[in-house]
């Protein structure tokens, strides 16, 4: 009976924030979080709903699978700054920044950003050594950390228009970070939006 109630509770949640009542007691979109508290609560909740946990004979494993999958998705989105920012903007402003076309429209208003991204991407393509790539990676990580700090301020002041622009920029630099991880000498890298 308890397992059914837990599964129904997960399936009826409206936002990912509501999946973690200790981390987000108000259940509303919130930028600031303690990553270790979120991880701890995730593990505790997953221990209750995971399909591998013993199920009473009349229990329904499918509901547990659904609840576990939803919990995994909620945790993965909220634990990463880019996906959390995209999700918050979707909740607060109904703008889907995971959609490449929507992101492109937001970026078209900033040609300097696109030029800068292209310059860094070109520099990465010209790299011949791991040291060069590491230097670009370090600069990129610093840039992303700065953007996360800006998002802290924008979400705190409810500057959602600013947060949209900053999140789109963070997406570009996050894509570059993935390209840096995949770099091999002489490889052709594709710029992703």
Beta strands, then each sheet from edge to edge (+ up, - down):
end
